[in-house]
Amino acid sequence: MNKSKSPVIIAVIGALVTMILIIVVINSNSSKKEGKKAPVSQKNVTETLESCLKSIKVTNAEKVKGTVDYSDKGAANLPNINTKYPLTVQGTGDVDIEIFSTSEKAGKNNNGWLNEVAEEFNKQGNRLSNGKSMSVSVRSIASGASCDYITNNVYIPQAYTPSNELFGELAVENGAKLKLEAESLVSNVAGIAISRTAASTLKSKYGNVSFETIVDAVVSGELQMGYTYPYTSATGLNFLVNALQHFDGSDMLSSAAIEKFQQLQKGIPFVCYTTDQMVNAMQSGTLQAGVVEYQAYTNSPVLKGGYDFVPFGYKHSNPLYSVGELTPDQQETLSAFLKFALSDGPQAHAREYGFDPDNSFSYNTSKLSGSDIISAQRLWKEEKDSGTPTVALFIADVSGSMGGDPLARLKESLLEASKNIKPDNYVGLLSYSDNVSLELPISQFTLEQQSYFAGAVERMRTGGNTATYDALLVGVDLINQYKQTVPDAKAMIFLLSDGQCNEGYDYKTAADIVDYYGIPIYTIGYNEDIESLKDLSSINEAVYIDADNDDVVYELAALFNAQM
């Protein structure tokens, strides 16, 4: 070979290799952007699952009845507020007032307006007429959770600013003593973020895209959307009551409204436990629309880039209430802070963060009482599944690493939270360590099944290694088998573990099968090794709950109430 040509040949080969690599990378990235997956046949998945199950040892435990506790421990289950919801601003004045605020005002960055206003107020060194120094503390907590603390007398702040007046009315109906100090701290708007593709389709059929046409499209099966849990989310509650009013403007609890609501829920794949869960489902294409506040929408590149914002319902005016009987010093401090917050500087700063949008939308101004709102929530709980039952399997880790406090918390959370499961759903229980034990076969959650469930939970003991994915594969198979008897039922699995799998099949094997069958895996993590549990939950738009915090019972109860 001519040596003088070698560098040229090498350069050409190098260029070709580079081009091939570029093409591979481009194709790979393109597939990722389009959400493409390698096609998997049902035969391959079924054969893989059947092959795995042959090597997994499953024992059938004897059913034992336990005590079904119907007592309401709602107040006792509320987590320690300083652990779960620490102060975002700590005042140090002689007279300090604490304000419960929602996270869009008392969070971080663009969601930190109230924090920044409070900090600025505190720096001013303001004094009362009697010479005492005054200050403000802020605690970031959801509208519904704030209402729970206040109405159960677990923790009483001096002031409360939910996103809208619906939760104010709800708190008063439940016995809270609130006084409206200001109708609005900052203005916001509830809305529906709808993909531009779906919005174009609706516009061509209905002539415009509005709350009413979106809801009608969901009812008729033309659109899938999500909304957040109306027991804690002000936007979710706003959506619920406005949908009911749309169905019957004179009586939102009429039989006609209920019938329409049932049809609506058939177009709601799941009520989202968190806003993040809903946005993830929108990005994946599971949902074409979801509820969101304008301030969150305008600060989200993802939402602004691909979705239109359609306002609806009651204005999210962020009212400010005083709570209980304030002392004269506390009242003077609150009035001084309110005057500062409503002044030109703080209000201009709020607009920089996306509040006070300039729009001509006509808000819903009809009056709703607290009893109306409670009735709407009860209706939602009764009818949210639109007659479609849920098949749920609980999988409990009883390996040695779960010994002591983790198992005690697992038992407490399961027994207490299971009070929120409706009796027309179907429930079963697996436990696992080295092997898998069917503690309770899936069956309708009648009083007898509830008793067997309690007995199965109470007798669980720890020991051995952790075959998490073996148990999950068995769980998927049990769900699939039972769904043959109730084919229209929704399926879900709740996995309670510390995530430390050290026995049996690996994560990828289980994840591929879970992904194919589309079963949401709600994971509850104990101790520290939790990344694999978060990954499992993300496969089919479920959520992860950190059970290390003392709020696990409260969080699980809310999750079961939302999903079952």
BATIFI-850716 format. One record per residue: x, y, z of N, C-alpha, C in turn. Coordinates in steps of 0.02 Angstrom, whole numbers, plus 50000, padded with zeros to 5 digits. Each point is the difference from the previous one (the first is absolute). Example, Ala and Ser with C-alpha at 12.3 -4.5 7.8 and 13.67 -1.06 7.14 Angstrom:
BEGIN
506604971650390499555005950000500455006050000499825005349964500425005950003499615005550037
//
This chain:
BEGIN
500434993950000499575006150000500445006250000499785005149963500365006349997499935003650067500575000950035499985003050066499735007149999500095003449943499775006949997499245000450000499674994549979499275000149999499694997950067500414997050043499734997450064499665005450041500305005850010499665005150040499335002049970499975000249933499375001949968499474994850013500194993549992499524994650012499765000150072500475000950046499835000250072499535005750014500145005949968499575005850011499294998749974499964996649940499344998549971499624995350045500344994750024499684995250045499775003550063500445004450027499815003750060499395004349989499965003249942499435004349985499364995949995500074994149967499414995649993499754997650068500474998150044499824997850067499645005550037500295006149994499695005850034499295001249975499914999649933499345001149971499514994750025500224993750003499564994750024499805001250072500495002050041499855001450071499505005750006500095005249960499555005750002499294997949982499954995849947499334997749979499684995850056500404995750031499744995850054499755004450057500405005050020499815004450055499375003949982499975002649938499425003949979499374995750002500064993849973499424995650001499804998250070500514998950043499854998350070499645005750034500265006149991499695005950032499305001149972499934998949933499345001049970499494995350030500214993750010499544995250030499825002050070500485002550038499865002150069499515005750001500115004949954499565005849999499294998049983499934995049955499344997949978499694994950047500384997950052499744995450048499944992949973500394998249949499954993449970500334994850043499704994150001500294994350036500074994249952500484995750014500064994149959499374995850007499714997849944499374996350004500104993550038499534998550046500024993950040499344996549990500024993749981499384996349989499734997450065499344999050002499684997350060500284993050014500134996349947500264993350009500665000150037500455004649980500655000550032499945001850074499575004950014499915002250069499684994450042499484996949972499674994650036500474994350014500404998249950500484994550010500535001850051500235006349999500505002250049499714999750071499395002550008499684999950066499894992950024499754995749956499884993050019500654996650019500535001449963500654997050015500265002350069499915006450014500225002750065499614996850057499354999549991499574997550053500174992850019500254996149953500174993050014500554999450053500435005150004500564999650048499875003950065499405002850007499835003850060499564995850046500214999250061499614996050048499475004450033499384997949993499435003650030499634995450047499915002250062499604996250048499345003550012499504996150017499345002750015499884999950075499965005950030499905000550072499274998650018499904997450059499324998750024499685006750017499385000849979499655006350015499795000250073500145005850032499835001050070499665006750007499445000250034499645006350008500325004450054499985006549988500255004850049499455005050017500175004950041499515005050021499985005849951499415001649976499905005749955499855006150043500445004949997499935006150040499675005549959499415002150021499645005249964500095006950030500405000750052500075006550033500345004949954499815006350006500285005449958500605003050037500594998749973500615002650030500325005449956499575003649964500255004949953500475005050031499815002850057500425005050034500654997050024499964993950027500604996750026500494998349944499744998949940500434998149944500345005949966499805006050017500345005849970500735000050023500475000949953500714999750019500225006050041500564999250034500305005650037500125005749951499685005650014500005005549950500695002949989500425000150053500675002949992500464995649960499864993449999500394995449960499774999849928499344999649991499724999349933499985006749964499815005250036499925006749969500405005150040500655000049995500405004850038499875007249978500135004650045499925007149983500465001949942499735003849954500415002649945500275006950017499685003450047500255006350027499894999850076500525001650038499954999950073500065007150026499465002550028500015006750029500294999950071500295005650020500325000350066499765005950041499455003149981499755005950035499704998350068499905005250042499664998950064499314997249988499695002249947499354997449979500084997149930499924993649995500094996649935499354996549982499785000949938499414996449977500214995149946499694994250002500164994749951499444999649948500204999449937499534999549945500074993349965499464996249994499984994149958499905002349928500454998049955499955002149930500114994249953499675000249943500104994949948500685000849967500234994549969500704999649976500145004649942499495002049961500155004549944500185007050025499865001450064500195006550029500584999350050500074994050029500504999150054500484994349984500144999149934500484995049980500685003049986500314998049945500665002449982499985003549933500505004249989500095003549937499365003949981499714998649941499415003749978499384998650043500054995050043499454998450045500115002850070500475004450008500185002450067499785007150016499495002649965499815007050009499845001750073499594996250033499805001750068500604999550048500444995249989500604999550041500425006449994500085002349940500425005949989499685006350029499335000549994499655005650029500065000050076499934994150031500054999350072500715001750024500504997649964500685001450019500155007549996499755003349948500105007249992499655003850056499404997850016499625003150055500384999350066500274994150012500364998850062500645004250006500325001449943500625003950000499875007350018499395002349991499845007050010500015002150074499994995150044500015001650071499375003750023499444998249972499375003350018499824998750073499665005150030499804999450070499265001650008499724996850050499315001350017499925006850033499395002150009499875006450032500255000150072500084994150031500254999750069500764999050003500335000349941500734999649998500284993149989499604994850004500244993249990500184998949926500504995849988500184998449930499514994849973499895000449935499534995349968500354996349943499764994049987500274996049945499484995049975500174996949944499554995149969500394993649986499704994350015500264993449980499544997049948500294996049955499614996949946500124992549999499454996249991500064992749994499674997949935500364996549957499754997749936499634993450008499345000149985499594994150011499395000549954499794994449971499455000049952499355002350033499545002749958499375002750025499634994850042499944993949975499624994950035500344997750063500664999249999500354997950060499955005450054500065006349981499915005550047499324999550034499494998849959499324999450025499954994350051500344994449987499994994350046500315001850068500575003349999500325001950063499565004850040499715004849965499615005250034499354997150027499634996349959499344997650021500044994550052500564996350001500094994850051500345002750063500135006750001500335003250058500674996850017500344997549948500664997150010500535005450002499925005049958500475005749999499635006049972500025005550036499635006049980500485005849988500055002249937500415005949986499585006250014500305005949992499625006250008499665002149935500254997449943499715001949935500074994249951499575000249949499944994449952499845003049932500404998349950499875002449932499994994249951499414996949990499934994749950499995003149930499994995849950500015002549931499345003449982499444997450026499365003149986499554999650061499415002949996499555000450057499634993450013500044995249956499654993750009500244996550064500664999950010500254996850061499885004150062499925006649992499795004150057499304998250022499544999449952499324998050015499984993150031500414995549974500034993250026500244999950072500515004050016500265000250068499475002750049499655005249980499485002950043499444994950013499814996449948499474994950007500224994550049500654998750002500264994850045500195002750069499805006150014500085002650068500555005050011500395001649949500545004950009499725007050005500325004150042499805007050006500465004249957499765001949941500395004049954499675006849989500425005049992499765006749983500375002349938499625001949948500315002249937500315006850009500675000349998500375006350007500115003449933500074996149947500105002849933499744994949949499625002349952499734995649948500554997349955500565003749995500544997749956500675002850023500484995550009500705002150010500335001049932499934995049957500235000349931499504996249957499935002049938499514997049956500314994449959499624994549994500204994449959499384997249965500094995349956499444997349962500074992449995499454996450012499994992849987499874998949926500304994949972499904998749930500144992849981499894998549938500164993449971500545001149948500554996550007500514999949948499844994349952499865001749938499804995049950500505000249942500204994149978500494999749945499725003749939500445003149964499775004149943499684995749946500234993949994499694995449952499284998650019499894998450065499324998550023499575006349997500295005850015499625006249997499775001549929500434998749951499815001149930499434995549980500014993750022499474995349984499345002350031500025002350063499405002450033499725006249966500445004449981499785006249969499654998649934500254995349962499694998449936499314996950009499884996650056499364996850011499515004550037500245003350053499555003950044500005007549984500485002249960500025007149983500435004150046500104997850061500455003450047500254994950051500525002050036500274995850053499895003550066499564997350040499835003050065499954994450051499915001850063499914995050052499424995449982499455003049978499404996149984500124995249943500335002249946500104995549943500514994650017500495001650042500494994950022499644994650041499595002250048499644995150042499534995849957499655003249954499554996349956500394994949958500605001849978500404995549959500234993950042500155001250064500194994550044499404995450011499415003050012499394996150010499844995649939500115002649941499844996349939500564995349979500544999750039500544995349986500495002349948500005006549985500455002749948500665002650028500065000450066500595003050031500134996750067500634998850015500194997450065500385005450038499765001650059500335005150040500064997750072500375003850040500084998450070499895006250042499834998950063499975005550048500244997550067500195004550042500314998350064499494998650054500224996750052499604997450055499615005650034499335000049996499615005750024499935000750075500304995450038500005000750072500585004350025500525000649959500575004150020500175005549950499814999149937500195004749947499435005049987500155006550006499505005149986499805000049926500474998649955499844999849929499574993949984500164994350031499604994049991499295000950026499935003250058499345001350028499615004949957500335005049975499705004949954499734996549938500394995549972499784996349941499394995850016500014996650056499444995650019499345003850004499995005450039499365003550011499775003549936500465002449959499795003249937499754995049949500284994049999499754994849956499294998150020499884999350065499334998350024499505005649984500225006250008499565005649984499865000449924500494998149960499904999849928499474994849981500004994450036499524994749985499295001850021499945003950054499345002350022500095006550039499855005649967500115006650030499565001550059499434996550006499545001450055500114995450059500284994049988500124995350055500584995549980500605001650025500594996349978500024993050029499534998250044499994993250027499394996149976499685002549947499414996649973500194993449967499504995849987500134993649968500295001049929499785005449966500275001449934500745001950003500185004050051500705002050009500434993950017499744995750043500374994050020500114995449940499494999249959500074995849941500545002749953500005006549989500515003149957500694999350031500045000850067500644999450034500284992949992499584995050004500234993249989500294999249931499685003049950500254999749932500675003749994500045005750035500635003950000500574995750026499884996550056500544996250032500264994449956499594997649953500244994849954500555002749955500025006649990500525003149960500585002650041499984998450065500545002050045500374993650020500574998349968500334993750015500164999150074500195005450033500114999850072500015007150026499795000850062500065006550032500715000550027500345005349982500715000650016500115001950073500404996050033500155001250071500425006350008500435001349951500425006150002499995003349931500185006449998500045003549936500564997149957500564997950032500554997049962499764993749964499604995850034499744994049970499585001749938499615005250004499575002049944500425002649942500495004350014500415002849946500404994549966500264995150039500364994449970499554996049953499374999150021499534996349959499835003949937499995006650004499885004149941500594999549952500605000350026500604999649958500064993249965499784994750035500064993349970499464998749949499485004349998499454999049953499414996450029500044997850063499434996650032499425004950008500155006250016499495005250007500125005349947499455002649972500055005449952499895006950032499774999950062499875006350035500014998850075500115005450038499994999550073499925006850030499755000250063499885006450033500655002950027500055006550000500615003450024499835007350012500365003350045499925007150009500415003849948499785006149983500345003849949500735001450020500115001750063500675001750023500484994249990499764993850010500414994049989500094998849925499475001149962500034999149927500505004649968499985006450018500435004949967500734999350019500134996550056500694998850022500264993249978499614996349962500204993349977500145000149925500634999349979500164999749929499644994349965499924994450035499664994249969499285001649984499645002950049499295001549989499915005749950500395005350008499925005649953500204998149930500464995349994500254998249934499524995749959499574996250033499584995449961499274999950019499795004450045499314999850024499705007050001499355000349988499635006250008499695000150070499925006050027499715000950066499285002449993499544996250029499295001749996499745001350071499865006350018499795001650068499304997350015499864998950065499344997750020499865001750073499364999950017499784999650069500105006150044500054998550064500085005250051500715002849997500065006450012500655003349997500444997650057500624998849985500494998350052500315006550025499625003350043500195006750023500464999950060500144994050026500444999550059499775004550057499404998850026499745004150055500424999150062499965004850046500354999550064499495000150056500024994850043499564999550057500415000450064499725003250051500284999250067499654993950030500354996450045499754993850027499925000750076499404998650024499885000350072499975007250026500085000650065499995006650033500705002750005500175004949960500665003150004500025005150056500585000650032500095005350049500055006749963499895005650034500085006549966500695000749967500534997650033500665000549970500064995849937499724994050001500014995849941499605003049942499425002850017499595003149948500355006049969500345004050041500375005849974500574997749955500344994650019500544997449960499754997449932499454996350002499714997349939499785005749953499695005150028499775005749960500585003749968500555000850038500595003349974500314996149943500044993450009500294995849948499555000149938499354999650009499545000149944500075006549960500055005550035500085006549966500635000149958500544997050027500644999849963499944995449940499704994050009499954995149946499595002749941499515004350015499575002649947500265006549970500575002350023500295006249973500304998949931500175005349966500204999749930500614995549988500505000550043500624996249989499894992450001499724997350054499874992750001499534997749945499505004049983499534997949948500344999949931500445004849988500375000049937500464993849997500294998250057500434994150003499594993749987499384999850025499574994249987499874999049926499915005649964499894999549928500614997349964500595001550026500614997349970500024992450006499684997350051499984992850012499404996649967499615003749961499464996949963499315000850031499955003550056499355001250030499665005949965499365001050017499615005649974500015000349923499814994349968500015000149927499485004749972500165003049944499545004749966499544996049955499384998850022499544996349957499295002650012499574998749952499315002450003499524994450019500264994650029499574994350016499485001850052499394997749989499455001150048499984994250050500225001350061500044994850051499314997950024499984994050028499394997650032499935003850066499455003550010499895003950061499414997450040499714994449979499444997250038500244997750069499585000850049500204998550069499924992650014500524997150028499974993050023500124999950075499584996550036500094999350073500484994350015500255000050061500434994550021499664993349995499364999750016499644993749996499944997649928499925004849952499984998249929500664996849979500555002850024500664997649981500134993050030499804999150063500074993450031499594994849963499395001849980499584995449962500324998249933500325004949968500344998749936500584995250010500385000950054500564995450014499744993050013499464999450038499714993450014499754996749936499695004049958499784997349935500604997549960500535003850000500604998049964500264993350025500034999150067500244993850029499564994149979499355001149999499534994649984499994998349926500085005149958499884999049928500635000749957500575001350030500595001649960500224994349954499834993850018500204994449958499484998449947499475003849997499474999449950499754992849992499954996650057499764993149999500544994949982500605002349988500554995549982500394998250063500014993650020500364998150061500765000049989500364999650055500734999549998500224993350028500474996949966500324994050026500695002150024500114999550065500635002450030500344994450039500644999449990500404995150037500535003750040500024998650065500515002850044500564994950007500625002349991500584995750005500455002850055500074996350055500355002450059500674996450009500525003950006500684997550013500054998150074500134993650015500094997850070500694996950009500485002349961500694997550006500325002850064500594997450015500335002050062500145007450005500135003249943500165007250001499405004350019499404997049999499395003750018499824999050074500434996850038499854998650070499955006250042499624999550055499935005550047499515005349977500235006350002499575005749986499715000049929500394998249947499705000049933499384995549995500044993850028499424995649995499425002650042500155002950057499475002950042499635005549963500395004349965499695005549961499624997349940500274994649969499664997049943499324997350021499984996550057499364997250024499515005550017500235005050036499555005550020499725003549939500445001549952499775003749941499514996049958500124993449993499544995949962499324999450034499994998850065499374999150035499605006550003500345005550012499655006450006499775002549932500444999749951499835002649934499484995849964499964993550017499514995749966499285001950016499905004250051499325002450015499725004249942500445002349956499795004249945499844996049936500044993450004499854995849942499264998449998499695001449944499284998649993499884992549995499444997650028499874992850002499864996849932499885004049948499874997049935500654998949960500575001350030500654998649969500244993150020500534997849968500274993250011500725000650025500144996650055500645000950034500314993350019500674999549992500374994250023500665002250030500364995350031500635001750036500514994549990500595002049977500604995749998500515002650050500394995550029500595002050037500594996249972500605002450013500584996549973500625001450040500464995149998500695000850024500434996049951500254994050020500344995849951499504997449948499404998250024499484997449957499395004550005499474998149965499405004049997499434996350034499605003550039499444997050034499355003749981499514996149977499355002949985499615000250066500025005850032499685000850065499235000349994499775003049945499285000649991499845000349925499664995049972499825000249929499555006049986500045002549939499595005849980499264998250003499625004350031499284999250004499685006750014499345000549992499665006350014500095001950072500105006650011500185002450067499385000850045499664994550008499434999750045500245000350072499535000250048500195000150070500424993950017499824994249973500384993950014500715000649972500075002549938500665000849970500415005250039499685005250024500345005050042500274996750063499624995450029500224996550060500604995549985499974996449945500574995849980500615004349984499895005849970500555004549984500345002350064499605002050050500285002150064500394994450033499724993949998500354994350030500664998549965500015000549933500614998749962500545005250016499805006350006500485005350015500284999150071499554998650047500214999650071500504994550012499964994449963500444994350015500675000249963500135005049959500625000349962500615000750045500524996149986500635000150037500575000649950500585002450024500565001149954500544994650006500404999549947500564995449999500184998049929500654998849987500214997749934500215005649954500144998049937500225004749949499415003549966500145003649947499505004449969499914998549926499494996049983499874998349930499445004449973500145006549997499485004949981499704998649931500424998749951499754999449932499674993249987500204995050039499634993749998499285001250021499915003550056499335001550025499615004249950500335004749968499665004349952499754996049940500424995349976499794995849943499404995750019500014997250061499434996150023499395004550005500095006150023499455004750005499695001749933500425001249950499745001549933499594994149974500244994050012499644994049977499324999450036499995001250065499374999650038499505005249975500245006149988499575005249974499714998049932500434997549955499774998149934499494994350003500114995250044499534994550007499325002550026500025004350051499375002150029499615004649954500355003849959499665004549955499594996249947500124993749993499584996149954499284999450026499925000550066499334999750030499675007050001500405005350001499745006949998500415003849948499894998649937500435002649946500015007649994499475003450023499975007349994500325003650059500224996350049500275003150061500685003449987500135005250038500675003050000500464995750043500624999449981500484996050038500555004450028500224998550060500575003550029500324995850053500645001350012500384996550051500315005250047499994998550064500325004150051500574995950029500625002349989500594996450023500315003750059500034996850057500275003050061500654996650017500565003549995500664996850007500535005250016500594997550021500575004550008500435000249937499804996249950500345000449935500644996149995500204996650053500654996650000499934992849974499894999349935499924993349970500684996549997500034994050028500634996249998499884992649987499434998549970499824993149987499564999749938500084994949959499544998949945500135004249938499475001349963500055003649937500185007450010500275002949946500245006950005499475005049978500175006350008499545005549985499774999949928500474999249953499835000749929499494994749978500084994050024499534994749982499295001950022499945002250062499345001950026499745006349966500445004949989499785006449972499734999149929500334995849960499774998849931499294997050000499884995450046499344996750003499475004850026500185003950051499535005050027499835005149946500505002149963499905004949946499534997249947500094993849981499584997149947499274999550022499884997850061499314999150023499675006550023500405005250010499735006650015499695000750069500214995950047499715000350068500375005350040499665005250026500345005050042500264996750064500615001550018500304997450061500115005950048499585000550051500095005250051500484997250052500555003650011500514997450045500055004250063500104996750056500085003250065500664997750028500485004550006500684998250017500185001150073500294994950031500245000450069500764999849999500315003450047500735000550003500265004049940500614998649976500335004749956500064997949927499994993549984500134997849932499355000349959499865005749970499345001149971500005001749926500575000949969500005002049929499654995049956500094993550013499684995049958499245000350007499765001850060499285000650011499725006049961500365005550001499795005949961499974998349926500504996249976500014998049930499404995749982499824995450045499424995749988499365004149993499925004950044499405004149999499955004249938500575001849972499995004549942499824996349935500024993450001499884996249938499305001249972499504999750044499305000749978499645005550037500345005750011499715006050029499684999050068500334996350043499784999550070500425004850042499994999350066500385004550042500394996050053500505003250027500414997350054499875003950064499954996550056499925003350065500584998050045500315004850032500554998750045499734998650070500044993650021499724998050065500475001550057500605002749986500445001950055499725005750040499595004249968499695005550035499424997550042499825003850052499474997750044499315001349972499965002149937499355001449969499764994349956500324994150004499834994749954499274997950005499724999850061499304997950007499555005149967500135006450011499615005449970500054999849924500614999149974500114999949928499674993949968500074994250031499694994049972499245000450001499735002850054499275000850004499755004449943500365005449986499825004449945500074996449933500534996149992500114996349938499454994949988499824996250052499474995049993499335003449986499895005750032499375003749989499965002449928500575002149973500025002549931499924994449949500314994350013500024994749949499494994450010499734999350061499564994350013499365002150035
//
